[in-house]
């Protein structure tokens, strides 16, 4: 299956945008345009079970990303991931390091991360609401948990629509068609040589600040950026500012490959 995607720009470097687990490729509207205007060939995709990409078979998200790059004829790419998309980006970089020119991770998850009591409580609450059939409350729980204090109503409405669609698509899927859990060891992450930006919000859950701590230690070429204004989804909370920081990072990280 080829992931549903949009493509913009004609620059020499390819940039892949991977969405969070509560949204789809629409979350990148501002950054998609800005990065194309900055001279990159930019692709944003819906992972399986999100947006316009269905689930029809067992799959590994990182291998779906590889297949998309093959489809586009891109040997290497800079990979930008938000939250769950950051976890997928790390798995892809660990499995295919020769294909990753740079990593930009915004409030990333991490393969094998153990949730805190706070995050487990959120998961239990979401599960209970879904078992009770209260999708509206489950959607609002996600909106309130994952968007920081600067998120406007437009961002909240986008996450609200995307999360409801995710529930409607994913809940009926039998377990045998779901994603295969990634198995990426810490030493595999430590071998990722690509320049990496690890950005985390001051208003994010402690789990993701802890992930930023660990990734900054593990990744040889990582630089940490603390965003004092951000929650978990800076691309939606300050879209233009996030576009600028990604543009600046990629200009520096991809400079040696420029013609």
C-alpha positions in Angstrom: 0.0 0.0 0.0 1.2 3.5 -0.8 0.3 5.9 2.1 -2.0 8.8 1.2 0.2 11.8 0.8 0.7 15.4 -0.5 3.8 16.6 -2.3 5.1 20.1 -2.7 8.3 21.8 -3.8 11.0 20.8 -6.1 14.2 21.3 -4.1 17.2 18.9 -4.0 16.4 17.6 -0.5 13.3 15.6 0.5 11.6 16.3 3.8 9.0 13.8 5.2 6.5 15.0 7.8 5.0 12.4 10.1 2.0 13.3 12.2 1.1 12.7 15.8 -1.1 9.9 17.0 -4.1 12.2 17.6 -4.0 13.9 14.2 -3.2 13.3 10.5 -1.3 15.0 7.8 -3.4 18.1 8.0 -1.5 19.1 11.2 1.4 20.2 9.1 -0.5 22.8 7.0 1.7 25.8 7.9 5.0 23.9 7.9 4.3 22.0 4.7 4.0 25.3 2.8 6.9 27.0 4.5 9.3 24.2 3.9 8.4 23.9 0.3 8.9 27.7 -0.1 12.3 27.3 1.6 13.5 25.1 -1.2 12.7 21.5 -0.1 10.7 18.8 -1.8 8.2 18.1 1.0 5.9 15.1 1.5 3.3 14.7 4.3 1.5 11.4 4.7 -1.2 9.7 6.6 0.1 6.6 8.4 -2.2 3.6 8.3 -5.4 4.1 10.3 -5.1 7.9 10.1 -6.6 10.4 7.7 -7.2 8.9 4.3 -5.0 5.8 4.7 -7.0 2.7 5.8 -5.8 -0.3 7.6 -6.1 -3.5 5.6 -3.3 -5.8 6.7 -0.6 -6.2 9.4 2.0 -3.5 8.9 5.0 -1.6 10.3 4.8 2.1 10.1 8.5 2.6 9.5 8.5 0.2 6.5 5.4 2.0 5.1 7.5 5.2 5.2 10.3 3.4 3.4 7.9 2.2 0.7 6.6 5.8 0.3 10.1 7.1 -0.2 10.7 4.3 -2.8 7.5 5.3 -4.5 8.7 8.9 -4.7 12.2 7.9 -5.9 13.8 9.5 -2.8 17.0 7.7 -1.6 17.4 9.9 1.4 15.2 12.3 3.3 15.1 14.5 6.4 12.4 13.1 8.6 10.3 15.4 10.8 8.1 13.6 13.4 5.6 14.9 16.0 4.8 12.7 19.1 4.0 9.2 17.7 5.4 10.4 14.3 8.6 11.0 16.2 8.7 7.4 17.4 8.1 6.2 13.8 10.9 8.5 12.6 13.3 7.0 15.2 12.4 3.4 14.2 12.9 4.3 10.5 16.3 5.9 11.3 17.3 2.9 13.3 16.3 0.4 10.6 17.5 2.5 7.6 20.2 4.9 8.8 21.6 5.4 5.3 18.3 6.9 4.2 18.0 9.6 6.9 19.7 12.9 6.2 18.4 14.6 9.4 15.8 14.1 12.2 13.6 16.8 13.7 11.6 15.4 16.6 8.8 17.4 18.3 7.7 16.0 21.6 8.6 12.6 20.3 7.6 9.2 21.6 10.3 6.6 21.8 10.3 2.9 21.0 10.0 0.9 24.2 9.2 3.9 26.4 7.5 2.9 29.7 4.6 5.2 30.6 4.5 7.0 33.8 1.6 6.6 36.3 0.1 9.9 34.9 0.2 8.6 31.3 -1.2 5.2 32.3 -4.1 7.0 34.1 -4.8 8.9 30.9 -4.8 5.7 28.9 -7.1 4.0 31.4 -9.5 6.9 31.3 -9.6 6.9 27.5 -10.1 3.1 27.5 -13.0 3.4 29.9 -14.7 6.1 27.9 -14.4 4.0 24.7 -15.7 0.9 26.3 -18.7 3.0 27.5 -19.2 4.1 23.9 -18.7 7.8 24.8 -16.6 8.9 21.8 -17.3 12.6 22.4 -15.8 12.5 25.9 -12.8 10.4 24.7 -12.2 12.9 21.9 -12.3 15.8 24.4 -10.0 14.0 26.7 -7.4 13.9 23.9 -7.9 17.5 22.9 -7.5 18.7 26.5 -4.5 16.5 27.2 -2.4 17.0 24.1 -2.8 20.7 23.2 -0.9 23.3 25.2 -2.2 26.6 26.6 -1.5 28.6 23.4 -3.6 26.3 21.1 -6.5 28.2 19.5 -9.9 27.0 18.6 -8.8 26.2 15.1 -6.2 23.8 16.4 -8.6 22.2 18.8 -11.2 21.7 16.1 -8.7 20.1 13.9 -7.6 17.6 16.6 -11.2 17.0 17.5 -12.1 16.0 13.9 -9.0 14.0 13.4 -9.2 12.1 16.7 -12.9 11.2 16.1 -12.0 9.8 12.6 -9.1 7.8 14.1 -11.4 6.2 16.6 -14.0 5.4 13.9 -11.3 3.8 11.7 -9.2 2.0 14.2 -11.6 0.7 16.8 -13.3 -1.9 14.4 -10.0 -3.2 13.1 -9.2 -6.8 14.2 -6.0 -7.2 16.1 -4.4 -9.3 13.3 -4.6 -6.3 11.0 -3.0 -3.8 13.4 0.6 -2.5 13.5 3.5 -4.7 14.4 5.1 -3.4 17.6 8.5 -1.9 16.8 11.5 -3.6 18.5 14.3 -1.0 18.6 17.0 -1.4 21.2 18.7 1.6 22.8 22.0 0.6 21.2 20.4 0.8 17.8 19.2 4.4 18.5 22.7 5.3 19.7 24.1 4.3 16.2 21.9 7.0 14.4 24.5 9.5 13.1 22.1 12.0 11.4 21.9 15.5 12.9 18.9 15.6 15.2 16.8 18.3 16.8 14.9 17.2 19.8 12.3 19.8 20.8 10.0 19.5 23.8 7.4 21.8 25.4 7.5 23.0 29.0 3.8 22.2 29.2 4.1 18.7 27.9 3.6 15.6 30.1 6.7 14.6 32.1 7.1 11.4 30.0 8.0 13.4 26.9 10.5 15.6 28.7 12.1 12.4 30.0 12.2 11.1 26.4 13.9 14.3 25.3 16.5 13.8 28.1 17.3 10.3 27.0 17.4 11.0 23.3 19.7 13.9 23.8 22.1 11.5 25.6 21.6 8.6 23.1 21.8 10.3 19.7 25.4 11.2 18.9 24.4 14.4 16.9 21.4 15.5 18.9 20.6 19.1 19.9 17.8 19.7 22.5 15.5 22.7 22.2 13.2 23.5 25.1 10.0 25.5 24.1 8.8 27.4 27.1 5.5 28.1 25.5 4.6 24.7 24.1 2.5 21.7 25.1 2.7 18.5 23.2 1.9 19.7 19.7 3.9 22.9 18.9 3.2 22.6 15.2 -0.5 23.4 16.0 0.1 25.7 18.9 2.5 28.2 17.2 2.4 27.1 13.5 4.5 29.9 12.1 7.2 29.8 14.8 7.5 26.0 14.5 7.8 26.4 10.7 10.7 28.9 11.3 12.6 26.6 13.7 12.3 23.6 11.4 13.4 25.7 8.4 16.4 27.0 10.3 17.4 23.5 11.6 17.1 21.9 8.1 19.0 24.7 6.5 21.9 23.9 8.8 21.6 20.1 8.9 21.3 19.7 5.1 23.9 22.3 4.1 26.6 19.8 3.2 24.2 18.1 0.7 23.2 21.3 -1.0 24.5 21.7 -4.7 
